[in-house]
Amino acid sequence: MTESVAIREVGLRDGLQSIATFMSTGDKKEWIARSVAAGLSEIEVCSFVPEKYLPQFSDAAEVAAYAGLRRDFVAVALVPNVRGAQRALESGIDKLVCITSATESFSRANLRRSKAESLAEIEEIARLRDRAAASGPRVIIQAGISVCFGCPFEGKVDDDDVCTAAHAAVGAGADEISLADTSGYGEPRQVGRIFRRLMCEMPQVPLAAHFHDTRGLGLANVLAALQAGVRSFDASLGGLGGCPNSPGATGNVATEDLVFMLEAMGFETGIDLEQLLGVRRFLTAALPDVAMSGHIAAAGPPKGFMQR
């Protein structure tokens, strides 16, 4: 039987947070609809952050409500605090992504609070989620741990710090853990080592990976995580993305490149590559002044390539 790998599209959140051009609410909804039609089953649709920080998400409640009503994919929202989580739950979102950090410096730069305070926030969000679950579905909480493979302020990050942060997030109420290479510092040997360790230490916790391609190692790091046993990855159409609070960090692994690599290797993604490239063409037309990256859109699939 063919082994499956899950890909979550994060362009609507991580991609759009990095550009000045406001994408219309209608285009965001169409992006979602086209992505679902192409086979994407989980999409990070927005971030519930204060509009003064990221005006791109001034329409977050409307986009999330549209996503939540569709019921044909898992709608995900990033929530930086309890207020954001409350808004997301009211919108009918399926999964919350809460952020903590492997380093103290990045936590303060990105979230304006300490690591301990971010964990306390996750605990409060988990309590809020549990109260809401008494009268509705139980929403999943994923903890996204920033700068797991290198920090723009502190440089090298010790493996112990990453694993400690992961265990602490689970203790605070997270159901899933995603390790993020926020600054694009990671390299394959390090990635494989840390994921293998966490696979042994917390075998009951679903693990995911979020890689940026800042230094050209995004897909190499995906391969290392795959070999360690990870089967869930974030990616962004056209390689859009980057963290505003991580100096020099550029875009994510391109979704279309990741789909091609996995399918070429014999994994099943459930995503139709040709339809996905069509979504990229829509995105290019909707954001004509925004630079995109990725290889498969330029070169096309090789002769004889066929998806299962």
N, C-alpha and C positions, 0 to 999 in steps of 0.2 A: 504494500500500500504506500502511496506517495505521502511523504511527510509534509505537513503544512507549516507555514510561517505567517504570522500575523503582521500586517503593516498598518500603522496608524498614520493618517495624513494630518500633519500639524501646520500646514501652510496657512490656514485661515487664522491661526493664532500666532505661532512663532514667526511665520513668514511676514504677515501683515504688520506685526508690531515693530518691524524694523524699517518700514518705509514711510515716507511722508505723505504719499498720495493716499487719499481716503478712498477706499473701495466702497461703492454704493451697496446698500443693504440688499437690493435686488440682485446684484452680481454675486454677493456672498451666498445668497440662497441658491442661485443657479450653479455656483461652484459646488455646493453641497449636493445638489440634485444630480449633476453630471458625474460627480465622483462616486456616488452610490450606484448609478447606472453602470459605471465602469467596474464595479465589484468591490469598492472599498467598504469595509464593514465597521470601521471605527474612525471617527473624524473629530479632531479637536477643533471646535467651531468658534471659540472666542475666549476672551479673558475678562473676568469681572473685576477690573481695576478701576480706580477713580479716573474719570474722563480727563482731568487736568494733567494726568501723567501720560495717558495713552488715548488720545481722542479717537484713534482708529476704532476703539471698541465702545464708542458712545451708543451704538445700536446693539450691544451685547444681549440685552434682554429679548429683543425682537428676534435676533438670529437664533438664540438658544431656544426660544419658544417654538419657532419654525422647525428646528431640528428635533426637539422633543416630541412634537406631534407626529412626526413621520413614522416612527417606530420600525423603520427598516434598516437601521444601523445604530451603533452605539455612539451617542452624542456626548462629547467630553468638553469640559470647560476648566480652564485654569482659574483657581481662586486663591488670592494672596492672603486672605484674612476671613474672619467669621462673617463679616458683612457681605463680602463677595460670595461666600458659600451659601448664605441665606438667599441671595438674589438668584443664584444658580439653581438651587433646589426649587424655588418658586417657579422657575422657568421650565421645569420638567426635565432637567438634564439627567443623563444616566451615570456619569462618572465625573468625579471631582479630582483634579490634579492639584495637590498642595505642594509647596516648595519649601525645602530646607537646603542646607549646604554642608559640604564637607569641610569648609574652612570658615573661620570666624570673620575674616576680612570680607569675603565675598557676601556672606550673609548680611553684614551691615551695609555694604554698598548696594546690594540688590533689593533687599527687603526692609532695610532701615531698622533692623532689629538683630539681636544676638541669635546664635543657634538654639540656645535654651528657650528663648522667647518664641522662635518659630515652631519648636516642638510643642510648646504649650498651646500655640494657636491650632496646631493639628489636633491636639487632644480636644480642644473646644469644638472644632469643626466635626470631629467624630461624634461627640455628644449630640451636637445639633442634628447630624445625620441620623443617629439612632432614634432621636425623638421623632423625626419626620417619618422614619420607617414604621412607627407604630400605626400609622394610618395610610401607608403607601409602600411602594417598593423600596428595598434597601439599596441605596446608591453606593457604588464602589468608590473607595478613596485610594488613589495612587499617590504615593509620595515621590516627587521628583527631586533627586539629590543633585544639586548643582556642583560643578567643578570637581568631579570625581577623579579626573585624570590629569589635573593641573589647574592652577589658579592664577589669574592675571596679576594678583596682588602678592601672593605668597609663593608662587612657583610650584615646585614639586609638592604633591599631596601624598602623604603616607597611606599605604593600604589600610592600616589599622583605623585611620580616621574615617575612611570611606565605609568600612564595615561597621564601625561603631555608629555612624550616622544612620545606616540602613536598619540596624537592630533597634535603635532608638525610635525611628519613625514607625516601625511595626509596633513597638511598645506603646506609641502614642495613639495607635488606632488605624494605621494604614493597612489596607488589604494587599496592595501591590507595591513594588519598588521599581523605580526606573533610575538607572545611573546615567547621568548626562555628562558629556564632554563639552561643557558650555563654551570653553575657550578654544577648543580644537587643539588641545595639547596632547591628547592620547596617542599611544602607539600600540600595535597589536599584541605584543608580548605582555605588556602591562594590563591591557583590557582582558585578555584571556585569563591571566593570573587572578585578577580581582573577581571576575565572574565565577570562576571555578571555586574559589574560596567561599563565596556567598551561596553558591549552589549546595555546598556541603553543610554550611552553617545554618541555612534556613531553607531546607528542601521543600517546605510546605508553602512558601511564599512565591507567587509569580514574579519573575524578574523581566524587565524590559531594558532596552538600550536606546539612547538618544545621542547620535553622533553628529558633530559638525564637520564640515570638510575644509576647514580653514587652511590646513597644511597638506591637503591632498590625501589624507589617510582615512577618510570616512568609510569607504567600502572595505578597505583592509581591516578596519576595526570591526565592522559588521561581521566579516568572515571569522575573526578571532572570537567574537562573542558567540557566533553560531557553533564553532567548534567546542566552545565551553558548555553549550547546551541551551543558550538563549533562543527563544522562538518568537519574540515579540520586539518590533523595532518601530521607532518613529522615523518619518521622512517627510520632506516638503516638496511639493510639485515645483519644478523649475529650480530647485535648490534654494528657494527663498528662505530667509531667516537670519538669525543672529541675535545675541542678547544685547540690548542697549546699554547694560551696565557692565559688560565685559569688553574692555577696549580691544579693538582689532579682530573680534570674533566675527567671522563671516557665516555664510549660509549653511543649511543642513545638507545632509545627503539628499540628492534628488530622488523623489519617489519613483520616477520612471526608470532611473538607472538601477535602483534597488530591486524593483520588480524584475527587470531584465536579468540581473545577475542571479537572483534566486531561482527564477524559472529556468535559466540556462543550466543551473546546477542540479536541476531535478526536483526542487521544492515546489509545492503548490501554494500560490498566494491568493487565488480566487479573483485576481484582478486581471482584466483584459488589457494588455499593453497597448493595443491599437486605440482602444477607446480612451485609455488614459492619456495617450499622446494628443488625442482630440481635446481633452480637458485642458491640457497645457496650451494648445492653440487658442482656446477660449480665454485662458488666463492672460496670454500675451496680448490679445486684443483688448481685454478689459484694463490692463495695466501697461500701456504701450511705452511708457517712459521708465519702466522698472527693469533693470538688468537681471537676467536669469542665467543659470548655469546648467550643467548636465551634458552628457555625451550622447545618449541614445536618441535624443530629439534631433541632434545635428546629423549623426551618422546613419541612423535607422538601424533596425535589427539586421543581423547578418543573413546572407542568403541561406535558406533552408531552415531558419529558426521557426519553430512551431510550438505554441503553448499547448499543454495537455487539455 
